[in-house]
Amino acid sequence: MSTLSLRIPNSLYEKIRQLAKQEGISINQFLASAAAEKMSALLTEEYIETRAKRASLKKFRAVLKKVPDSEPEEYDRL
């Protein structure tokens, strides 16, 4: 484990403290979880961008052609 010294505004610290208490976790756990969630979001965006670069409009259209041309079920209509 590593230690991180962090300077944040008192108002932000108080809100973090309150939310951590509500969740029944430590401030440390709260901040580690928040950092992990942010990292996950950024890495997911990077992953999707990488996948999009490999996309093929030709293959996409080929897959769409396999979809049957039929009316939607009654419960699925707009």
The first five atom37 places (N, CA, C, CB, O) and aatype in JSON, in Angstrom:
{
  "aatype": [12, 15, 16, 10, 15, 10, 1, 9, 14, 2, 15, 10, 18, 6, 11, 9, 1, 5, 10, 0, 11, 5, 6, 7, 9, 15, 9, 2, 5, 13, 10, 0, 15, 0, 0, 0, 6, 11, 12, 15, 0, 10, 10, 16, 6, 6, 18, 9, 6, 16, 1, 0, 11, 1, 0, 15, 10, 11, 11, 13, 1, 0, 19, 10, 11, 11, 19, 14, 3, 15, 6, 14, 6, 6, 18, 3, 1, 10],
  "atom_mask": [
    [1, 1, 1, 1, 1],
    [1, 1, 1, 1, 1],
    [1, 1, 1, 1, 1],
    [1, 1, 1, 1, 1],
    [1, 1, 1, 1, 1],
    [1, 1, 1, 1, 1],
    [1, 1, 1, 1, 1],
    [1, 1, 1, 1, 1],
    [1, 1, 1, 1, 1],
    [1, 1, 1, 1, 1],
    [1, 1, 1, 1, 1],
    [1, 1, 1, 1, 1],
    [1, 1, 1, 1, 1],
    [1, 1, 1, 1, 1],
    [1, 1, 1, 1, 1],
    [1, 1, 1, 1, 1],
    [1, 1, 1, 1, 1],
    [1, 1, 1, 1, 1],
    [1, 1, 1, 1, 1],
    [1, 1, 1, 1, 1],
    [1, 1, 1, 1, 1],
    [1, 1, 1, 1, 1],
    [1, 1, 1, 1, 1],
    [1, 1, 1, 0, 1],
    [1, 1, 1, 1, 1],
    [1, 1, 1, 1, 1],
    [1, 1, 1, 1, 1],
    [1, 1, 1, 1, 1],
    [1, 1, 1, 1, 1],
    [1, 1, 1, 1, 1],
    [1, 1, 1, 1, 1],
    [1, 1, 1, 1, 1],
    [1, 1, 1, 1, 1],
    [1, 1, 1, 1, 1],
    [1, 1, 1, 1, 1],
    [1, 1, 1, 1, 1],
    [1, 1, 1, 1, 1],
    [1, 1, 1, 1, 1],
    [1, 1, 1, 1, 1],
    [1, 1, 1, 1, 1],
    [1, 1, 1, 1, 1],
    [1, 1, 1, 1, 1],
    [1, 1, 1, 1, 1],
    [1, 1, 1, 1, 1],
    [1, 1, 1, 1, 1],
    [1, 1, 1, 1, 1],
    [1, 1, 1, 1, 1],
    [1, 1, 1, 1, 1],
    [1, 1, 1, 1, 1],
    [1, 1, 1, 1, 1],
    [1, 1, 1, 1, 1],
    [1, 1, 1, 1, 1],
    [1, 1, 1, 1, 1],
    [1, 1, 1, 1, 1],
    [1, 1, 1, 1, 1],
    [1, 1, 1, 1, 1],
    [1, 1, 1, 1, 1],
    [1, 1, 1, 1, 1],
    [1, 1, 1, 1, 1],
    [1, 1, 1, 1, 1],
    [1, 1, 1, 1, 1],
    [1, 1, 1, 1, 1],
    [1, 1, 1, 1, 1],
    [1, 1, 1, 1, 1],
    [1, 1, 1, 1, 1],
    [1, 1, 1, 1, 1],
    [1, 1, 1, 1, 1],
    [1, 1, 1, 1, 1],
    [1, 1, 1, 1, 1],
    [1, 1, 1, 1, 1],
    [1, 1, 1, 1, 1],
    [1, 1, 1, 1, 1],
    [1, 1, 1, 1, 1],
    [1, 1, 1, 1, 1],
    [1, 1, 1, 1, 1],
    [1, 1, 1, 1, 1],
    [1, 1, 1, 1, 1],
    [1, 1, 1, 1, 1]
  ],
  "atom_positions": [
    [[0.83, -1.18, 0.0], [0.0, 0.0, 0.0], [0.88, 1.24, 0.0], [-0.95, 0.0, 1.21], [2.0, 1.23, 0.5]],
    [[0.36, 2.29, -0.56], [1.05, 3.57, -0.59], [0.26, 4.6, 0.2], [1.28, 4.05, -2.04], [-0.95, 4.47, 0.37]],
    [[0.95, 5.6, 0.67], [0.32, 6.69, 1.39], [0.3, 7.91, 0.5], [1.06, 6.99, 2.73], [1.27, 8.2, -0.21]],
    [[-0.8, 8.63, 0.53], [-0.96, 9.81, -0.3], [-1.41, 10.97, 0.58], [-1.97, 9.56, -1.44], [-2.4, 10.85, 1.31]],
    [[-0.7, 12.06, 0.51], [-1.1, 13.26, 1.24], [-1.87, 14.13, 0.26], [0.13, 14.03, 1.85], [-1.39, 14.4, -0.84]],
    [[-3.06, 14.56, 0.65], [-3.94, 15.26, -0.26], [-4.5, 16.51, 0.4], [-5.09, 14.35, -0.71], [-4.98, 16.46, 1.53]],
    [[-4.43, 17.63, -0.3], [-5.01, 18.87, 0.21], [-6.31, 19.13, -0.55], [-4.0, 20.08, 0.06], [-6.33, 19.24, -1.77]],
    [[-7.39, 19.21, 0.21], [-8.69, 19.5, -0.39], [-9.4, 20.54, 0.47], [-9.56, 18.19, -0.51], [-9.09, 20.68, 1.65]],
    [[-10.34, 21.27, -0.11], [-11.09, 22.26, 0.66], [-11.85, 21.6, 1.81], [-12.08, 23.01, -0.26], [-12.3, 20.46, 1.7]],
    [[-11.98, 22.32, 2.9], [-12.69, 21.8, 4.08], [-14.12, 21.37, 3.75], [-12.72, 22.85, 5.18], [-14.6, 20.37, 4.28]],
    [[-14.78, 22.12, 2.88], [-16.17, 21.78, 2.54], [-16.24, 20.42, 1.83], [-16.79, 22.87, 1.64], [-17.15, 19.64, 2.07]],
    [[-15.28, 20.16, 0.97], [-15.23, 18.87, 0.28], [-14.91, 17.75, 1.26], [-14.19, 18.91, -0.86], [-15.51, 16.68, 1.2]],
    [[-13.98, 18.0, 2.15], [-13.62, 17.0, 3.16], [-14.83, 16.64, 4.01], [-12.46, 17.52, 4.05], [-15.09, 15.47, 4.28]],
    [[-15.57, 17.65, 4.44], [-16.75, 17.4, 5.29], [-17.79, 16.57, 4.56], [-17.38, 18.73, 5.75], [-18.4, 15.67, 5.15]],
    [[-17.99, 16.86, 3.29], [-18.98, 16.1, 2.51], [-18.52, 14.65, 2.33], [-19.22, 16.76, 1.12], [-19.32, 13.72, 2.43]],
    [[-17.23, 14.46, 2.08], [-16.68, 13.11, 1.96], [-16.84, 12.37, 3.29], [-15.18, 13.15, 1.54], [-17.24, 11.2, 3.31]],
    [[-16.54, 13.05, 4.38], [-16.66, 12.44, 5.7], [-18.1, 12.0, 5.96], [-16.2, 13.42, 6.8], [-18.34, 10.9, 6.44]],
    [[-19.06, 12.87, 5.63], [-20.49, 12.55, 5.83], [-20.91, 11.34, 4.98], [-21.37, 13.77, 5.48], [-21.57, 10.43, 5.47]],
    [[-20.51, 11.36, 3.72], [-20.91, 10.27, 2.82], [-20.27, 8.94, 3.23], [-20.52, 10.61, 1.38], [-20.92, 7.89, 3.18]],
    [[-19.02, 8.98, 3.64], [-18.35, 7.77, 4.1], [-19.06, 7.21, 5.33], [-16.85, 8.05, 4.41], [-19.25, 6.0, 5.46]],
    [[-19.44, 8.11, 6.22], [-20.14, 7.68, 7.44], [-21.48, 7.04, 7.08], [-20.36, 8.88, 8.4], [-21.85, 6.01, 7.63]],
    [[-22.2, 7.66, 6.14], [-23.5, 7.11, 5.69], [-23.32, 5.71, 5.11], [-24.14, 8.05, 4.63], [-24.17, 4.83, 5.31]],
    [[-22.23, 5.5, 4.4], [-21.97, 4.21, 3.77], [-21.37, 3.2, 4.75], [-21.04, 4.39, 2.59], [-21.28, 2.01, 4.44]],
    [[-20.97, 3.68, 5.9], [-20.38, 2.79, 6.91], [-18.97, 2.36, 6.55], [0.0, 0.0, 0.0], [-18.53, 1.26, 6.89]],
    [[-18.25, 3.25, 5.87], [-16.87, 2.94, 5.48], [-15.96, 4.08, 5.91], [-16.76, 2.72, 3.94], [-16.41, 5.17, 6.27]],
    [[-14.67, 3.82, 5.87], [-13.71, 4.85, 6.24], [-13.55, 5.85, 5.1], [-12.35, 4.22, 6.6], [-13.89, 5.58, 3.95]],
    [[-13.02, 7.01, 5.44], [-12.73, 8.02, 4.42], [-11.73, 7.43, 3.42], [-12.17, 9.34, 5.06], [-11.84, 7.67, 2.21]],
    [[-10.77, 6.69, 3.91], [-9.79, 6.07, 3.04], [-10.46, 5.13, 2.03], [-8.75, 5.29, 3.88], [-10.15, 5.17, 0.84]],
    [[-11.37, 4.3, 2.51], [-12.09, 3.39, 1.62], [-12.92, 4.17, 0.61], [-12.98, 2.43, 2.42], [-12.98, 3.81, -0.56]],
    [[-13.56, 5.23, 1.07], [-14.39, 6.06, 0.2], [-13.55, 6.65, -0.93], [-15.07, 7.19, 1.02], [-13.94, 6.58, -2.09]],
    [[-12.41, 7.23, -0.59], [-11.57, 7.87, -1.6], [-10.93, 6.84, -2.54], [-10.47, 8.69, -0.93], [-10.79, 7.1, -3.73]],
    [[-10.55, 5.68, -2.02], [-9.99, 4.63, -2.87], [-11.04, 4.15, -3.87], [-9.48, 3.43, -2.02], [-10.74, 3.93, -5.04]],
    [[-12.27, 4.01, -3.4], [-13.36, 3.59, -4.27], [-13.66, 4.65, -5.33], [-14.61, 3.29, -3.45], [-13.89, 4.33, -6.49]],
    [[-13.67, 5.92, -4.91], [-13.94, 7.01, -5.85], [-12.86, 7.07, -6.92], [-14.01, 8.36, -5.1], [-13.16, 7.27, -8.1]],
    [[-11.6, 6.89, -6.53], [-10.5, 6.89, -7.49], [-10.63, 5.72, -8.46], [-9.14, 6.83, -6.76], [-10.41, 5.87, -9.66]],
    [[-11.0, 4.55, -7.94], [-11.17, 3.37, -8.79], [-12.3, 3.57, -9.79], [-11.44, 2.12, -7.93], [-12.18, 3.17, -10.95]],
    [[-13.41, 4.17, -9.35], [-14.54, 4.43, -10.25], [-14.13, 5.39, -11.36], [-15.74, 5.0, -9.47], [-14.47, 5.17, -12.52]],
    [[-13.41, 6.44, -11.03], [-12.97, 7.41, -12.02], [-12.01, 6.75, -13.01], [-12.29, 8.62, -11.34], [-12.12, 6.96, -14.22]],
    [[-11.09, 5.96, -12.5], [-10.14, 5.26, -13.35], [-10.87, 4.32, -14.31], [-9.14, 4.48, -12.5], [-10.54, 4.25, -15.49]],
    [[-11.85, 3.62, -13.79], [-12.63, 2.7, -14.61], [-13.34, 3.43, -15.75], [-13.65, 1.96, -13.75], [-13.35, 2.96, -16.89]],
    [[-13.91, 4.58, -15.44], [-14.61, 5.37, -16.46], [-13.64, 5.82, -17.55], [-15.3, 6.58, -15.83], [-13.95, 5.73, -18.74]],
    [[-12.48, 6.31, -17.15], [-11.49, 6.79, -18.13], [-10.94, 5.65, -18.97], [-10.35, 7.5, -17.43], [-10.77, 5.8, -20.18]],
    [[-10.67, 4.52, -18.34], [-10.14, 3.38, -19.09], [-11.2, 2.79, -20.03], [-9.65, 2.3, -18.13], [-10.86, 2.31, -21.11]],
    [[-12.45, 2.83, -19.62], [-13.53, 2.35, -20.49], [-13.65, 3.24, -21.72], [-14.87, 2.32, -19.73], [-13.81, 2.74, -22.84]],
    [[-13.56, 4.53, -21.52], [-13.61, 5.46, -22.65], [-12.46, 5.17, -23.62], [-13.53, 6.93, -22.14], [-12.66, 5.16, -24.84]],
    [[-11.28, 4.95, -23.08], [-10.1, 4.63, -23.9], [-10.32, 3.32, -24.66], [-8.83, 4.53, -23.03], [-10.0, 3.23, -25.85]],
    [[-10.88, 2.33, -23.99], [-11.14, 1.03, -24.61], [-12.14, 1.18, -25.77], [-11.69, 0.03, -23.56], [-11.93, 0.61, -26.84]],
    [[-13.2, 1.94, -25.55], [-14.22, 2.12, -26.59], [-13.64, 2.88, -27.78], [-15.45, 2.88, -26.02], [-13.93, 2.54, -28.93]],
    [[-12.83, 3.9, -27.52], [-12.19, 4.63, -28.62], [-11.29, 3.71, -29.43], [-11.38, 5.81, -28.08], [-11.28, 3.78, -30.66]],
    [[-10.54, 2.85, -28.76], [-9.66, 1.9, -29.45], [-10.47, 0.94, -30.31], [-8.8, 1.11, -28.43], [-10.12, 0.68, -31.45]],
    [[-11.57, 0.43, -29.74], [-12.43, -0.49, -30.49], [-13.08, 0.21, -31.68], [-13.52, -1.08, -29.58], [-13.22, -0.38, -32.75]],
    [[-13.48, 1.47, -31.5], [-14.13, 2.22, -32.58], [-13.2, 2.39, -33.77], [-14.6, 3.59, -32.07], [-13.64, 2.4, -34.92]],
    [[-11.91, 2.54, -33.51], [-10.94, 2.69, -34.6], [-10.85, 1.43, -35.46], [-9.56, 3.03, -34.03], [-10.47, 1.5, -36.63]],
    [[-11.2, 0.29, -34.88], [-11.15, -0.98, -35.61], [-12.48, -1.29, -36.3], [-10.78, -2.11, -34.68], [-12.61, -2.32, -36.96]],
    [[-13.45, -0.42, -36.14], [-14.8, -0.68, -36.66], [-14.81, -0.74, -38.19], [-15.77, 0.39, -36.17], [-13.98, -0.12, -38.86]],
    [[-15.76, -1.49, -38.7], [-15.92, -1.62, -40.14], [-17.38, -1.38, -40.5], [-15.45, -3.03, -40.63], [-18.26, -2.12, -40.07]],
    [[-17.63, -0.35, -41.29], [-18.98, -0.04, -41.72], [-19.54, -1.19, -42.57], [-19.02, 1.28, -42.5], [-20.73, -1.51, -42.48]],
    [[-18.69, -1.79, -43.37], [-19.11, -2.91, -44.21], [-19.61, -4.08, -43.35], [-17.94, -3.37, -45.12], [-20.66, -4.65, -43.63]],
    [[-18.85, -4.43, -42.32], [-19.26, -5.53, -41.43], [-20.52, -5.17, -40.65], [-18.13, -5.87, -40.45], [-21.38, -6.02, -40.43]],
    [[-20.63, -3.91, -40.24], [-21.83, -3.46, -39.51], [-23.07, -3.63, -40.38], [-21.67, -1.98, -39.07], [-24.09, -4.14, -39.92]],
    [[-22.98, -3.2, -41.63], [-24.12, -3.32, -42.54], [-24.46, -4.78, -42.82], [-23.84, -2.58, -43.85], [-25.63, -5.14, -42.98]],
    [[-23.44, -5.63, -42.89], [-23.67, -7.05, -43.11], [-24.45, -7.66, -41.95], [-22.34, -7.79, -43.29], [-25.34, -8.49, -42.17]],
    [[-24.13, -7.25, -40.74], [-24.86, -7.75, -39.57], [-26.3, -7.23, -39.58], [-24.14, -7.33, -38.25], [-27.23, -7.98, -39.29]],
    [[-26.47, -5.95, -39.92], [-27.82, -5.39, -39.96], [-28.7, -6.1, -40.99], [-27.75, -3.9, -40.28], [-29.91, -6.21, -40.79]],
    [[-28.12, -6.57, -42.06], [-28.9, -7.27, -43.09], [-29.48, -8.57, -42.55], [-28.04, -7.56, -44.31], [-30.46, -9.09, -43.1]],
    [[-28.89, -9.11, -41.5], [-29.37, -10.36, -40.91], [-30.61, -10.16, -40.03], [-28.27, -11.0, -40.1], [-31.28, -11.13, -39.67]],
    [[-30.89, -8.92, -39.68], [-32.04, -8.63, -38.83], [-33.31, -8.77, -39.66], [-31.94, -7.21, -38.19], [-33.42, -8.15, -40.71]],
    [[-34.26, -9.57, -39.19], [-35.5, -9.76, -39.97], [-36.28, -8.45, -40.1], [-36.38, -10.83, -39.32], [-36.34, -7.65, -39.17]],
    [[-36.87, -8.26, -41.25], [-37.69, -7.07, -41.5], [-39.12, -7.4, -41.08], [-37.64, -6.64, -43.02], [-39.93, -7.87, -41.88]],
    [[-39.41, -7.15, -39.82], [-40.73, -7.47, -39.31], [-41.2, -6.37, -38.37], [-40.73, -8.84, -38.58], [-40.41, -5.58, -37.86]],
    [[-42.49, -6.33, -38.16], [-43.08, -5.35, -37.26], [-42.74, -5.7, -35.81], [-44.62, -5.29, -37.46], [-42.64, -6.88, -35.46]],
    [[-42.56, -4.69, -34.97], [-42.28, -4.97, -33.56], [-43.51, -5.54, -32.86], [-41.81, -3.69, -32.84], [-44.64, -5.34, -33.31]],
    [[-43.28, -6.25, -31.77], [-44.39, -6.75, -30.96], [-45.22, -5.56, -30.48], [-43.88, -7.61, -29.76], [-44.71, -4.45, -30.38]],
    [[-46.47, -5.8, -30.17], [-47.37, -4.72, -29.74], [-46.81, -3.97, -28.53], [-48.75, -5.3, -29.41], [-46.89, -2.74, -28.49]],
    [[-46.25, -4.67, -27.55], [-45.74, -4.04, -26.36], [-44.47, -3.25, -26.61], [-45.49, -5.09, -25.3], [-44.04, -2.48, -25.75]],
    [[-43.86, -3.42, -27.78], [-42.59, -2.77, -28.08], [-42.73, -1.61, -29.08], [-41.61, -3.79, -28.62], [-41.73, -1.05, -29.53]],
    [[-43.96, -1.27, -29.4], [-44.18, -0.18, -30.35], [-44.1, 1.16, -29.65], [-45.54, -0.34, -31.04], [-44.39, 1.29, -28.46]],
    [[-43.7, 2.17, -30.42], [-43.65, 3.54, -29.89], [-44.99, 4.22, -29.99], [-42.61, 4.37, -30.63], [-45.13, 5.37, -29.59]]
  ]
}
